[in-house]
Amino acid sequence: MNVAGLIIQLVSGAVGGNVAGALLKKLSLGTVGNSILGILGGGLGGQLLGMLGVGGAGQGGGALDLGSIVSSVAGGGIGGGVLLAIVGLIRKMMSKSP
């Protein structure tokens, strides 16, 4: 794992979390909450893609080519959005219970 790939995953995760929060207003946790969950989801999503062998940034190769950058951005952004949606749904379901 190289540091540049991890930073790309975390930043794209924060962006993905905020985009998901803007699209899913009922699940949004505010800008700070969306960013924090996006960063966590971005790191997890990028690592999962790396373990599956998709893209080079999650692997130990150290090369940062266009394919690995795109993979890091996609994994981070999607991971951030998905984690925000999951936590938002859990929070929404917990607030409905008596």
Secondary structure, DSSP 8 states (H G I E B T S, - for coil): --HHHHHHHHHHHHHHHHHHHHH-GGG--HHHHHHHHHHHHHHHHHHHHHHTT-SSTTSTT----HHHHHHHHHHHHHHHHHHHHHHHHHHHHHHH--
